Amino acid sequence: MANKIILQTNFPKLNLVKRGKVRDIYEVGEYFLIVSTDRLSAFDVIMAQGIPFKGQVLTKISEFWFNYTNDIIENHIVSTNVEDFPSICHEYKSDLTGRSMLVKKAEVIPIECIVRGYISGSGWNDYKKTGEISGIKLPAGLSESEKLFEPIFTPSTKAEIGLHDENISFAQAEKIADKETLNKIRQATLDIYKKCSDFALTKGIIIADTKMEFGIYNNKVILVDELLTPDSSRFWPKDKYKIGGAQESYDKQFVRDYLISINFNKQPPPPQLPEEIIQKTSNKYLEVLYQLTGERIS
C-alpha cells in the first residue's frame, strides 16, 4: 500500500490557527479546516515519526460516528469532500483529500469529556489509590479492565501540548463551564457512548472509554473535534477480553506499552519507534476502521 506520510501541513494561502498534537487547524472564511496529520502523540509527547494512513483513518471514523450520532446532538461537520471546500483550498487537494474536515467555527469548551464503561488507564490508577475516579466513589474490589455497573462521566482538564491532562471532579469542572452547559455535555457524552458502544459490540469491539469535546456555536452546544477514534478511545477485541489486567487493543495503547517497556520518561524528546511498531500500529488503525465501517483505505 503506497501512502504519503504527512507530519505537518503547509498551506501558505490559508490562515494557520493552531497545530495540535495531531491536527493542523486553518481558518477559511466562516469555517475552520481541520487536517488530520499522521502524527502520533503518546503520554502527551508527539512522536518524531508518523503512522501510515493514520490521518485518513481518524477522519473516516470520526465522520462515520458524527453521522451516526447526529440524532443525539448537532456536530461541527460541514463536509469532508474537498470539492465542497472554498476554492482557495483546492490547490492543496492532494494533501487534503481523505484527511480533512470543513467545520463550523465553534468556541471550544476547555474540558475533556471522558466517559468510562470499563476501568482502565489513569482511571484504574486513581481507583487503586482512592477508590474513586474524578470524585465518583466506585464499589470496592473492582479488577483492572472490569466493566462498570454503568458508564461514568469523568472530565479532565484540556492541557496545552507538552502538559498532562488532569482528572477533575464535576464540581471542579463547574469552575470552567456553567452548570447548565456541563449537564448538557455530560448527558450527550453518556448518550453517545451508550449508542456507539452498543453498535461497536455488534462488530466485535469493546469501547472501554473515550473522550469527546464540545463547543458553542450560535449559542448552542455542539459536538466538535474528533469522535470515537483509536486516538481518543480504548478499543478492545471482544473475543480476547479478559478481566484482571491490561487488554489487547486496536488503539495507540500498543505504542504506549512499547514506550513503557523501554522506560520512556514521558518527556520530550521522543525515542525513535522501531519500524515494526509503526507498521503494527498502522495495521491496527486500518483494522478497526474496517471492522467498524466496512471501509478499506488503499
Backbone as CSV, one residue per row, in Angstrom:
resi,resn,N_x,N_y,N_z,CA_x,CA_y,CA_z,C_x,C_y,C_z
1,MET,0.841,-1.189,0.000,0.000,0.000,0.000,0.885,1.250,0.000
2,ALA,0.768,2.055,-1.054,1.541,3.298,-1.102,0.792,4.369,-0.324
3,ASN,1.542,5.125,0.446,0.888,6.181,1.208,1.911,7.236,1.574
4,LYS,1.512,8.490,1.356,2.380,9.607,1.722,2.126,9.936,3.193
5,ILE,3.183,9.887,3.998,3.035,10.237,5.411,3.167,11.753,5.551
6,ILE,2.174,12.361,6.187,2.186,13.809,6.399,2.332,14.082,7.893
7,LEU,3.459,14.678,8.259,3.699,15.027,9.669,3.277,16.459,9.969
8,GLN,3.317,17.294,8.939,2.927,18.696,9.133,2.454,19.245,7.792
9,THR,1.398,20.051,7.819,0.921,20.653,6.584,1.464,22.071,6.457
10,ASN,1.525,22.531,5.226,1.985,23.896,4.963,1.184,24.443,3.783
11,PHE,0.173,25.231,4.085,-0.699,25.801,3.060,-0.583,27.330,3.139
12,PRO,0.373,27.928,2.419,0.678,29.357,2.574,-0.515,30.290,2.381
13,LYS,-1.462,29.913,1.547,-2.598,30.815,1.278,-3.696,30.717,2.340
14,LEU,-3.569,29.737,3.240,-4.579,29.575,4.291,-4.026,30.093,5.620
15,ASN,-4.911,30.533,6.472,-4.523,31.104,7.758,-4.430,30.008,8.817
16,LEU,-3.199,29.629,9.192,-2.996,28.601,10.220,-3.361,29.175,11.590
17,VAL,-4.310,28.517,12.260,-4.759,28.969,13.576,-3.997,28.249,14.679
18,LYS,-3.779,26.952,14.486,-3.200,26.152,15.571,-2.672,24.830,15.027
19,ARG,-1.577,24.366,15.603,-1.144,22.977,15.399,-1.369,22.259,16.716
20,GLY,-2.235,21.257,16.710,-2.463,20.457,17.897,-1.504,19.285,17.931
21,LYS,-1.815,18.312,18.779,-0.949,17.127,18.863,-0.975,16.355,17.550
22,VAL,-2.143,16.320,16.911,-2.308,15.537,15.685,-2.831,16.396,14.534
23,ARG,-3.655,17.400,14.853,-4.345,18.155,13.812,-3.764,19.550,13.594
24,ASP,-3.761,19.945,12.326,-3.450,21.329,11.957,-4.783,22.003,11.625
25,ILE,-5.019,23.171,12.213,-6.311,23.844,12.042,-6.104,25.183,11.346
26,TYR,-6.851,25.370,10.267,-6.784,26.598,9.487,-8.138,27.301,9.539
27,GLU,-8.088,28.613,9.371,-9.315,29.394,9.269,-9.561,29.671,7.798
28,VAL,-10.755,29.311,7.326,-11.103,29.548,5.928,-12.450,30.278,5.921
29,GLY,-12.380,31.598,5.892,-13.620,32.387,5.917,-14.417,32.114,7.182
30,GLU,-15.659,31.689,7.009,-16.534,31.449,8.175,-16.344,30.058,8.786
31,TYR,-15.400,29.286,8.246,-15.199,27.909,8.709,-13.792,27.699,9.265
32,PHE,-13.632,26.584,9.947,-12.307,26.050,10.243,-12.082,24.855,9.319
33,LEU,-10.841,24.647,8.934,-10.437,23.458,8.180,-9.538,22.651,9.096
34,ILE,-9.977,21.445,9.449,-9.197,20.584,10.348,-8.532,19.492,9.511
35,VAL,-7.214,19.443,9.583,-6.455,18.457,8.809,-5.809,17.470,9.782
36,SER,-6.147,16.198,9.630,-5.566,15.158,10.494,-4.261,14.682,9.872
37,THR,-3.165,14.960,10.533,-1.860,14.502,10.053,-1.648,13.051,10.496
38,ASP,-0.458,12.539,10.220,-0.109,11.185,10.652,0.745,11.205,11.920
39,ARG,0.763,12.379,12.585,1.488,12.467,13.865,0.820,11.560,14.897
40,LEU,1.645,11.067,15.814,1.122,10.262,16.920,1.623,10.847,18.225
41,SER,0.677,11.072,19.150,1.039,11.576,20.473,0.808,10.455,21.481
42,ALA,1.791,10.239,22.339,1.642,9.244,23.418,2.191,9.865,24.690
43,PHE,1.432,9.746,25.773,1.785,10.413,27.043,1.994,11.915,26.813
44,ASP,1.180,12.467,25.889,1.229,13.901,25.563,2.563,14.339,24.954
45,VAL,3.314,13.384,24.431,4.552,13.701,23.696,4.343,13.282,22.240
46,ILE,4.648,14.197,21.322,4.464,13.882,19.901,5.675,13.109,19.399
47,MET,5.416,11.934,18.844,6.487,11.088,18.322,7.092,11.731,17.067
48,ALA,8.348,11.416,16.801,9.054,12.031,15.665,8.628,11.423,14.326
49,GLN,8.097,10.203,14.366,7.719,9.519,13.128,6.199,9.446,13.013
50,GLY,5.736,9.386,11.772,4.303,9.284,11.523,3.855,7.844,11.382
51,ILE,2.541,7.650,11.504,1.936,6.324,11.346,1.182,6.304,10.023
52,PRO,1.597,5.444,9.059,0.937,5.429,7.752,-0.589,5.283,7.865
53,PHE,-1.310,6.087,7.088,-2.783,6.063,6.972,-3.522,6.611,8.195
54,LYS,-2.797,7.001,9.227,-3.451,7.373,10.480,-4.433,8.540,10.316
55,GLY,-3.985,9.605,9.653,-4.858,10.768,9.491,-6.130,10.450,8.740
56,GLN,-6.015,9.595,7.726,-7.202,9.209,6.959,-8.154,8.358,7.798
57,VAL,-7.587,7.447,8.589,-8.429,6.599,9.456,-9.185,7.466,10.468
58,LEU,-8.489,8.410,11.094,-9.138,9.266,12.091,-10.294,10.046,11.469
59,THR,-10.065,10.554,10.264,-11.102,11.356,9.592,-12.303,10.504,9.224
60,LYS,-12.044,9.322,8.663,-13.160,8.453,8.239,-13.970,7.946,9.425
61,ILE,-13.281,7.549,10.492,-14.006,7.038,11.669,-14.806,8.162,12.326
62,SER,-14.202,9.335,12.457,-14.928,10.465,13.039,-16.177,10.787,12.222
63,GLU,-16.009,10.837,10.901,-17.161,11.152,10.038,-18.272,10.109,10.209
64,PHE,-17.870,8.850,10.290,-18.840,7.769,10.483,-19.645,7.979,11.761
65,TRP,-18.948,8.270,12.876,-19.633,8.436,14.163,-20.422,9.743,14.229
66,PHE,-19.898,10.808,13.621,-20.664,12.068,13.608,-22.019,11.854,12.924
67,ASN,-22.006,11.123,11.806,-23.263,10.828,11.116,-24.177,9.940,11.965
68,TYR,-23.564,9.006,12.677,-24.329,8.027,13.472,-24.978,8.667,14.701
69,THR,-24.418,9.770,15.169,-24.899,10.358,16.431,-25.576,11.718,16.253
70,ASN,-25.806,12.142,15.004,-26.361,13.494,14.851,-27.828,13.588,15.282
71,ASP,-28.430,12.439,15.624,-29.778,12.485,16.218,-29.706,12.831,17.713
72,ILE,-28.520,12.672,18.308,-28.343,12.966,19.742,-27.987,14.435,19.939
73,ILE,-27.036,14.921,19.141,-26.605,16.321,19.262,-26.001,16.771,17.933
74,GLU,-26.173,18.048,17.618,-25.577,18.619,16.409,-24.051,18.560,16.522
75,ASN,-23.372,18.361,15.381,-21.905,18.375,15.387,-21.376,19.434,14.415
76,HIS,-20.074,19.547,14.370,-19.471,20.665,13.627,-19.171,20.381,12.171
77,ILE,-19.413,19.175,11.690,-19.044,18.826,10.310,-19.872,19.610,9.289
78,VAL,-19.182,20.190,8.302,-19.853,20.786,7.144,-19.659,19.846,5.949
79,SER,-18.402,19.449,5.706,-18.112,18.496,4.622,-16.718,17.905,4.789
80,THR,-16.555,16.682,4.265,-15.216,16.083,4.192,-14.776,15.937,2.730
81,ASN,-15.580,16.466,1.823,-15.285,16.382,0.393,-14.592,17.676,-0.042
82,VAL,-13.338,17.564,-0.481,-12.547,18.753,-0.826,-13.237,19.594,-1.903
83,GLU,-14.017,18.930,-2.785,-14.736,19.669,-3.839,-15.717,20.675,-3.242
84,ASP,-16.202,20.395,-2.021,-17.151,21.302,-1.363,-16.466,22.439,-0.617
85,PHE,-15.135,22.336,-0.446,-14.414,23.335,0.329,-14.309,24.633,-0.481
86,PRO,-14.106,25.782,0.178,-13.859,27.033,-0.557,-12.727,26.858,-1.566
87,SER,-12.827,27.546,-2.681,-11.901,27.328,-3.808,-10.440,27.566,-3.442
88,ILE,-10.195,28.409,-2.429,-8.817,28.683,-2.010,-8.102,27.413,-1.521
89,CYS,-8.880,26.401,-1.128,-8.310,25.130,-0.626,-7.906,24.189,-1.752
90,HIS,-8.453,24.403,-2.946,-8.371,23.368,-3.979,-6.962,23.076,-4.462
91,GLU,-6.063,24.057,-4.408,-4.697,23.772,-4.882,-3.950,22.836,-3.927
92,TYR,-4.508,22.654,-2.732,-3.893,21.751,-1.749,-4.629,20.406,-1.687
93,LYS,-5.385,20.150,-2.726,-6.274,18.978,-2.736,-5.548,17.670,-2.446
94,SER,-4.347,17.507,-2.998,-3.652,16.214,-2.835,-3.334,15.933,-1.369
95,ASP,-3.042,16.967,-0.601,-2.757,16.764,0.825,-4.032,16.729,1.672
96,LEU,-5.102,17.339,1.180,-6.339,17.423,1.960,-7.256,16.206,1.792
97,THR,-7.185,15.589,0.632,-8.131,14.507,0.328,-8.020,13.364,1.335
98,GLY,-9.175,13.031,1.917,-9.253,11.881,2.821,-8.859,12.157,4.254
99,ARG,-8.276,13.348,4.522,-7.783,13.598,5.879,-8.223,14.969,6.411
100,SER,-9.234,15.580,5.799,-9.623,16.921,6.240,-11.130,17.062,6.390
101,MET,-11.521,17.980,7.274,-12.934,18.261,7.515,-13.124,19.776,7.534
102,LEU,-14.087,20.249,6.760,-14.510,21.641,6.862,-15.579,21.685,7.947
103,VAL,-15.379,22.546,8.950,-16.275,22.506,10.114,-16.751,23.901,10.518
104,LYS,-17.833,23.900,11.289,-18.360,25.142,11.848,-17.359,25.712,12.846
105,LYS,-17.329,27.019,12.927,-16.361,27.706,13.781,-16.943,27.846,15.192
106,ALA,-16.802,26.801,15.982,-17.347,26.806,17.350,-16.283,27.284,18.337
107,GLU,-16.747,27.803,19.450,-15.843,28.168,20.547,-15.741,26.962,21.479
108,VAL,-14.556,26.357,21.532,-14.386,25.089,22.255,-14.505,25.295,23.771
109,ILE,-15.257,24.403,24.420,-15.348,24.384,25.887,-14.112,23.625,26.391
110,PRO,-13.260,24.255,27.199,-11.957,23.644,27.531,-12.018,22.538,28.585
111,ILE,-12.825,21.525,28.298,-12.937,20.355,29.179,-12.891,19.106,28.302
112,GLU,-12.065,18.130,28.679,-12.092,16.825,28.009,-13.226,16.029,28.651
113,CYS,-14.205,15.649,27.845,-15.375,14.928,28.364,-15.132,13.427,28.228
114,ILE,-14.672,12.832,29.313,-14.298,11.416,29.284,-15.431,10.574,29.851
115,VAL,-15.751,9.509,29.142,-16.738,8.546,29.640,-16.059,7.181,29.709
116,ARG,-16.277,6.507,30.831,-15.639,5.205,31.065,-16.721,4.157,31.284
117,GLY,-16.675,3.115,30.458,-17.575,1.991,30.652,-16.869,0.835,31.347
118,TYR,-15.533,0.896,31.328,-14.671,-0.120,31.936,-13.586,0.623,32.698
119,ILE,-12.976,-0.045,33.656,-11.976,0.638,34.497,-10.568,0.297,33.996
120,SER,-9.884,1.329,33.484,-8.593,1.101,32.847,-7.792,2.405,32.857
121,GLY,-6.511,2.317,32.520,-5.691,3.506,32.352,-5.576,4.344,33.617
122,SER,-5.650,5.686,33.448,-5.495,6.582,34.594,-6.642,6.405,35.583
123,GLY,-7.829,5.996,35.067,-8.969,5.733,35.957,-8.676,4.581,36.912
124,TRP,-8.049,3.540,36.408,-7.667,2.383,37.222,-6.628,2.804,38.264
125,ASN,-5.662,3.633,37.839,-4.632,4.112,38.776,-5.256,4.936,39.907
126,ASP,-6.185,5.827,39.541,-6.853,6.648,40.558,-7.677,5.777,41.510
127,TYR,-8.369,4.805,40.941,-9.225,3.923,41.747,-8.391,3.134,42.768
128,LYS,-7.238,2.644,42.337,-6.380,1.869,43.253,-5.934,2.724,44.437
129,LYS,-5.706,4.013,44.174,-5.237,4.910,45.247,-6.373,5.357,46.167
130,THR,-7.533,5.679,45.574,-8.577,6.387,46.334,-9.941,5.702,46.360
131,GLY,-10.121,4.681,45.495,-11.453,4.074,45.386,-12.413,4.938,44.587
132,GLU,-11.864,6.005,43.977,-12.700,6.947,43.221,-12.067,7.264,41.870
133,ILE,-12.903,7.741,40.946,-12.391,8.369,39.725,-13.129,9.697,39.587
134,SER,-12.368,10.783,39.489,-12.948,12.125,39.341,-14.017,12.419,40.389
135,GLY,-13.752,11.975,41.620,-14.686,12.260,42.709,-15.876,11.320,42.777
136,ILE,-15.941,10.344,41.853,-17.051,9.375,41.864,-16.600,8.139,42.632
137,LYS,-17.291,7.845,43.718,-16.968,6.681,44.549,-17.417,5.416,43.815
138,LEU,-16.520,4.451,43.686,-16.841,3.195,42.994,-16.842,2.048,43.999
139,PRO,-17.539,0.948,43.675,-17.559,-0.196,44.585,-16.148,-0.712,44.867
140,ALA,-15.939,-1.245,46.052,-14.648,-1.854,46.395,-14.472,-3.157,45.620
141,GLY,-13.204,-3.542,45.424,-12.915,-4.872,44.868,-13.004,-4.997,43.367
142,LEU,-13.048,-3.883,42.642,-13.061,-3.973,41.178,-11.687,-4.416,40.673
143,SER,-11.689,-5.125,39.561,-10.435,-5.574,38.934,-10.124,-4.704,37.722
144,GLU,-8.850,-4.678,37.329,-8.471,-3.918,36.141,-9.243,-4.412,34.920
145,SER,-9.722,-3.472,34.109,-10.469,-3.739,32.876,-11.887,-4.261,33.107
146,GLU,-12.347,-4.253,34.356,-13.703,-4.735,34.629,-14.741,-3.745,34.098
147,LYS,-15.874,-4.294,33.638,-16.973,-3.450,33.179,-17.642,-2.808,34.392
148,LEU,-17.888,-1.499,34.307,-18.565,-0.802,35.393,-20.066,-1.058,35.329
149,PHE,-20.735,-0.937,36.473,-22.186,-1.176,36.534,-22.913,-0.279,35.529
150,GLU,-22.464,0.969,35.416,-22.950,1.857,34.360,-21.830,2.812,33.992
151,PRO,-21.840,3.334,32.757,-20.775,4.250,32.351,-20.758,5.501,33.233
152,ILE,-19.556,6.024,33.481,-19.416,7.226,34.313,-18.742,8.350,33.520
153,PHE,-19.142,9.570,33.827,-18.606,10.769,33.191,-17.500,11.313,34.080
154,THR,-16.264,11.318,33.568,-15.114,11.728,34.383,-14.310,12.777,33.623
155,PRO,-14.667,14.037,33.769,-13.997,15.076,32.982,-12.532,15.253,33.360
156,SER,-11.787,15.878,32.454,-10.402,16.235,32.772,-10.113,17.609,32.189
157,THR,-9.016,18.199,32.651,-8.582,19.465,32.081,-8.090,19.221,30.667
158,LYS,-8.102,20.269,29.868,-7.600,20.179,28.491,-6.267,20.908,28.460
159,ALA,-5.186,20.141,28.566,-3.857,20.743,28.727,-3.271,21.175,27.394
160,GLU,-2.373,22.140,27.464,-1.613,22.549,26.284,-0.619,21.431,25.933
161,ILE,-0.099,21.475,24.703,0.880,20.477,24.262,2.058,20.444,25.225
162,GLY,2.463,19.220,25.590,3.604,19.054,26.484,3.210,18.951,27.944
163,LEU,1.965,19.320,28.248,1.470,19.191,29.619,0.467,18.047,29.673
164,HIS,0.198,17.547,30.872,-0.692,16.401,31.006,-2.083,16.838,31.443
165,ASP,-3.111,16.231,30.820,-4.484,16.454,31.278,-4.610,15.900,32.697
166,GLU,-5.466,16.516,33.510,-5.687,16.032,34.876,-7.155,15.719,35.087
167,ASN,-7.431,14.545,35.674,-8.809,14.194,36.002,-9.340,15.174,37.048
168,ILE,-10.568,15.662,36.825,-11.168,16.607,37.773,-12.587,16.148,38.114
169,SER,-13.100,16.643,39.224,-14.466,16.306,39.622,-15.456,17.193,38.870
170,PHE,-16.739,16.830,38.932,-17.792,17.634,38.307,-17.781,19.034,38.920
171,ALA,-17.580,19.105,40.246,-17.560,20.404,40.940,-16.412,21.269,40.422
172,GLN,-15.250,20.652,40.185,-14.114,21.417,39.640,-14.407,21.876,38.206
173,ALA,-15.103,21.010,37.447,-15.454,21.357,36.062,-16.397,22.556,36.018
174,GLU,-17.200,22.721,37.077,-18.127,23.860,37.147,-17.399,25.193,37.237
175,LYS,-16.116,25.165,37.571,-15.326,26.399,37.584,-14.877,26.776,36.166
176,ILE,-15.013,25.826,35.244,-14.597,26.044,33.854,-15.803,26.367,32.970
177,ALA,-16.916,25.672,33.189,-18.142,25.896,32.411,-19.328,25.966,33.369
178,ASP,-20.402,26.647,32.952,-21.555,26.768,33.846,-22.286,25.435,33.972
179,LYS,-23.073,25.314,35.037,-23.698,24.028,35.377,-24.642,23.522,34.283
180,GLU,-25.402,24.426,33.682,-26.352,24.007,32.628,-25.605,23.422,31.433
181,THR,-24.534,24.103,31.024,-23.725,23.594,29.903,-23.091,22.259,30.265
182,LEU,-22.569,22.163,31.486,-21.943,20.921,31.935,-22.924,19.754,31.937
183,ASN,-24.121,19.997,32.438,-25.136,18.927,32.447,-25.469,18.479,31.028
184,LYS,-25.498,19.455,30.102,-25.817,19.143,28.704,-24.721,18.258,28.089
185,ILE,-23.452,18.654,28.323,-22.378,17.878,27.691,-22.196,16.527,28.393
186,ARG,-22.464,16.478,29.676,-22.403,15.192,30.399,-23.415,14.217,29.810
187,GLN,-24.667,14.694,29.638,-25.718,13.817,29.113,-25.417,13.384,27.683
188,ALA,-24.957,14.325,26.868,-24.630,13.987,25.471,-23.489,12.975,25.409
189,THR,-22.476,13.166,26.248,-21.326,12.244,26.291,-21.791,10.829,26.622
190,LEU,-22.622,10.700,27.644,-23.114,9.377,28.057,-24.013,8.765,26.982
191,ASP,-24.898,9.570,26.377,-25.818,9.061,25.349,-25.063,8.577,24.116
192,ILE,-24.061,9.368,23.708,-23.258,8.981,22.535,-22.493,7.691,22.833
193,TYR,-21.880,7.638,24.014,-21.117,6.436,24.373,-22.010,5.191,24.359
194,LYS,-23.189,5.303,24.957,-24.076,4.129,25.023,-24.476,3.663,23.626
195,LYS,-24.875,4.605,22.787,-25.314,4.227,21.436,-24.166,3.609,20.631
196,CYS,-22.996,4.235,20.694,-21.871,3.788,19.857,-21.218,2.527,20.410
197,SER,-21.134,2.404,21.740,-20.518,1.195,22.292,-21.403,-0.025,22.040
198,ASP,-22.724,0.162,22.059,-23.638,-0.937,21.715,-23.426,-1.369,20.266
199,PHE,-23.277,-0.393,19.366,-23.039,-0.713,17.955,-21.700,-1.432,17.785
200,ALA,-20.657,-0.916,18.448,-19.321,-1.499,18.301,-19.293,-2.958,18.759
201,LEU,-20.053,-3.264,19.811,-20.108,-4.661,20.291,-20.600,-5.604,19.198
202,THR,-21.528,-5.119,18.363,-22.036,-5.967,17.264,-20.958,-6.203,16.215
203,LYS,-19.904,-5.395,16.246,-18.779,-5.537,15.310,-17.573,-6.188,15.981
204,GLY,-17.776,-6.686,17.207,-16.693,-7.389,17.897,-15.709,-6.493,18.611
205,ILE,-16.116,-5.252,18.885,-15.204,-4.293,19.523,-15.823,-3.749,20.809
206,ILE,-15.052,-3.793,21.890,-15.435,-3.147,23.150,-14.833,-1.749,23.148
207,ILE,-15.673,-0.727,23.335,-15.148,0.627,23.550,-15.089,0.815,25.062
208,ALA,-13.895,0.719,25.614,-13.733,0.753,27.078,-13.955,2.153,27.626
209,ASP,-13.418,3.135,26.914,-13.607,4.530,27.316,-13.309,5.407,26.110
210,THR,-13.702,6.651,26.218,-13.447,7.581,25.114,-13.516,9.000,25.647
211,LYS,-12.999,9.933,24.864,-13.130,11.336,25.267,-13.714,12.146,24.113
212,MET,-14.522,13.111,24.466,-15.185,13.964,23.480,-14.936,15.421,23.840
213,GLU,-15.160,16.271,22.848,-15.069,17.709,23.092,-16.308,18.384,22.525
214,PHE,-16.683,19.474,23.170,-17.863,20.219,22.752,-17.503,21.689,22.604
215,GLY,-18.350,22.401,21.868,-18.136,23.832,21.688,-19.470,24.550,21.635
216,ILE,-19.392,25.864,21.614,-20.596,26.691,21.496,-20.623,27.285,20.087
217,TYR,-21.745,27.094,19.398,-21.921,27.612,18.041,-23.335,28.160,17.937
218,ASN,-23.463,29.418,17.563,-24.790,30.065,17.514,-25.552,29.883,18.826
219,ASN,-24.822,30.049,19.948,-25.416,29.937,21.296,-25.932,28.540,21.627
220,LYS,-25.471,27.538,20.866,-25.878,26.152,21.132,-24.649,25.303,21.409
221,VAL,-24.826,24.277,22.243,-23.737,23.316,22.475,-23.717,22.330,21.314
222,ILE,-22.552,22.175,20.679,-22.415,21.173,19.613,-21.175,20.319,19.876
223,LEU,-21.127,19.165,19.222,-20.009,18.224,19.330,-18.930,18.628,18.338
224,VAL,-17.667,18.697,18.792,-16.577,19.141,17.915,-15.410,18.145,17.973
225,ASP,-14.306,18.529,17.312,-13.055,17.770,17.327,-13.213,16.432,16.598
226,GLU,-12.719,15.346,17.185,-12.850,14.012,16.602,-13.866,13.237,17.430
227,LEU,-14.216,12.039,16.957,-15.199,11.260,17.715,-14.895,9.770,17.625
228,LEU,-14.703,9.170,18.802,-14.557,7.718,18.938,-13.558,7.118,17.955
229,THR,-12.361,7.720,17.935,-11.276,7.207,17.092,-10.307,6.391,17.951
230,PRO,-9.370,5.683,17.312,-8.348,4.970,18.093,-7.423,5.922,18.854
231,ASP,-7.439,7.213,18.533,-6.644,8.190,19.281,-7.346,8.640,20.560
232,SER,-8.676,8.662,20.522,-9.426,9.239,21.645,-10.133,8.180,22.485
233,SER,-9.936,6.907,22.153,-10.707,5.828,22.785,-9.829,4.608,23.026
234,ARG,-10.279,3.755,23.925,-9.677,2.426,24.052,-10.604,1.429,23.371
235,PHE,-10.113,0.808,22.312,-10.861,-0.219,21.581,-10.239,-1.577,21.881
236,TRP,-11.026,-2.491,22.412,-10.530,-3.837,22.723,-11.250,-4.876,21.876
237,PRO,-10.526,-5.908,21.390,-11.204,-7.011,20.689,-12.082,-7.776,21.688
238,LYS,-13.357,-7.869,21.374,-14.318,-8.514,22.277,-13.944,-9.975,22.545
239,ASP,-13.443,-10.653,21.518,-13.168,-12.093,21.673,-11.912,-12.379,22.498
240,LYS,-11.120,-11.332,22.805,-9.907,-11.541,23.612,-10.007,-10.879,24.987
241,TYR,-11.176,-10.334,25.281,-11.368,-9.604,26.538,-11.312,-10.542,27.742
242,LYS,-10.533,-10.135,28.738,-10.398,-10.934,29.952,-10.141,-9.995,31.126
243,ILE,-11.025,-10.034,32.117,-10.890,-9.153,33.291,-9.605,-9.474,34.050
244,GLY,-8.995,-8.432,34.648,-7.887,-8.679,35.575,-6.529,-8.232,35.096
245,GLY,-6.489,-7.463,34.018,-5.195,-6.971,33.524,-5.397,-6.082,32.325
246,ALA,-4.282,-5.654,31.735,-4.359,-4.840,30.518,-4.893,-5.696,29.372
247,GLN,-5.514,-5.047,28.394,-6.124,-5.758,27.270,-5.346,-5.526,25.977
248,GLU,-5.479,-6.498,25.066,-5.044,-6.220,23.698,-5.897,-5.076,23.188
249,SER,-5.342,-4.258,22.294,-6.139,-3.114,21.839,-5.881,-2.787,20.381
250,TYR,-6.856,-2.052,19.806,-6.726,-1.583,18.425,-6.221,-0.145,18.388
251,ASP,-5.922,0.423,19.523,-5.641,1.853,19.576,-4.163,2.085,19.864
252,LYS,-3.820,3.333,20.200,-2.398,3.655,20.383,-1.838,3.147,21.712
253,GLN,-2.646,2.422,22.487,-2.135,1.777,23.696,-0.946,0.867,23.353
254,PHE,-0.963,0.344,22.137,0.119,-0.507,21.641,1.452,0.255,21.695
255,VAL,1.422,1.532,21.277,2.635,2.355,21.317,2.991,2.699,22.762
256,ARG,1.957,3.048,23.565,2.217,3.351,24.978,2.921,2.167,25.657
257,ASP,2.425,0.958,25.386,3.009,-0.244,26.002,4.479,-0.393,25.609
258,TYR,4.782,-0.118,24.334,6.183,-0.190,23.885,7.028,0.840,24.641
259,LEU,6.505,2.068,24.754,7.258,3.133,25.428,7.493,2.802,26.899
260,ILE,6.499,2.196,27.532,6.669,1.765,28.937,7.757,0.692,29.023
261,SER,7.768,-0.213,28.034,8.739,-1.328,28.062,10.181,-0.840,27.944
262,ILE,10.377,0.352,27.341,11.752,0.879,27.220,12.006,1.982,28.269
263,ASN,11.083,2.061,29.255,11.214,3.037,30.352,11.282,4.487,29.862
264,PHE,10.477,4.811,28.854,10.389,6.193,28.372,9.920,7.091,29.513
265,ASN,10.580,8.244,29.682,10.276,9.111,30.835,9.092,10.060,30.617
266,LYS,8.389,9.890,29.487,7.169,10.668,29.187,7.458,12.155,29.007
267,GLN,8.695,12.469,28.627,9.086,13.854,28.355,9.748,13.924,26.978
268,PRO,9.584,15.052,26.264,10.323,15.199,25.008,11.821,15.195,25.307
269,PRO,12.683,14.796,24.370,12.332,14.336,23.026,11.859,12.876,23.029
270,PRO,11.060,12.505,22.034,10.587,11.122,21.966,11.683,10.187,21.454
271,PRO,11.607,8.913,21.804,12.544,7.944,21.220,12.128,7.604,19.789
272,GLN,13.059,7.045,19.037,12.715,6.534,17.710,11.880,5.263,17.882
273,LEU,10.794,5.177,17.150,9.973,3.955,17.201,10.498,2.962,16.166
274,PRO,10.633,1.691,16.535,11.050,0.685,15.540,10.025,0.590,14.414
275,GLU,10.496,0.268,13.226,9.621,0.151,12.055,8.487,-0.847,12.310
276,GLU,8.797,-1.906,13.043,7.780,-2.930,13.332,6.621,-2.344,14.155
277,ILE,6.948,-1.499,15.118,5.921,-0.864,15.960,5.065,0.077,15.110
278,ILE,5.714,0.854,14.237,4.993,1.783,13.353,4.024,1.022,12.458
279,GLN,4.512,-0.068,11.834,3.672,-0.824,10.897,2.522,-1.520,11.612
280,LYS,2.800,-2.108,12.773,1.743,-2.792,13.520,0.674,-1.801,13.977
281,THR,1.110,-0.599,14.375,0.156,0.425,14.803,-0.724,0.844,13.624
282,SER,-0.112,1.047,12.473,-0.866,1.393,11.264,-1.893,0.305,10.940
283,ASN,-1.462,-0.945,11.031,-2.375,-2.062,10.741,-3.560,-2.089,11.701
284,LYS,-3.304,-1.768,12.973,-4.386,-1.754,13.963,-5.413,-0.661,13.633
285,TYR,-4.927,0.506,13.239,-5.841,1.597,12.861,-6.690,1.188,11.648
286,LEU,-6.029,0.619,10.651,-6.757,0.202,9.444,-7.769,-0.900,9.753
287,GLU,-7.382,-1.794,10.647,-8.260,-2.915,11.000,-9.514,-2.435,11.719
288,VAL,-9.357,-1.484,12.646,-10.528,-1.018,13.389,-11.449,-0.216,12.469
289,LEU,-10.894,0.516,11.523,-11.728,1.215,10.542,-12.590,0.217,9.772
290,TYR,-11.955,-0.860,9.311,-12.694,-1.854,8.532,-13.750,-2.561,9.382
291,GLN,-13.377,-2.930,10.608,-14.340,-3.642,11.456,-15.567,-2.792,11.768
292,LEU,-15.345,-1.512,12.036,-16.463,-0.649,12.410,-17.298,-0.218,11.213
293,THR,-16.630,0.122,10.106,-17.346,0.770,8.998,-17.427,-0.058,7.721
294,GLY,-16.609,-1.123,7.631,-16.566,-1.904,6.400,-15.726,-1.240,5.317
295,GLU,-15.086,-0.116,5.625,-14.280,0.609,4.631,-12.820,0.225,4.709
296,ARG,-12.188,0.195,3.541,-10.749,-0.022,3.489,-10.087,1.181,2.829
297,ILE,-8.874,1.486,3.234,-8.085,2.535,2.597,-6.936,1.856,1.878
298,SER,-6.709,2.252,0.631,-5.563,1.650,-0.090,-4.879,2.696,-0.925
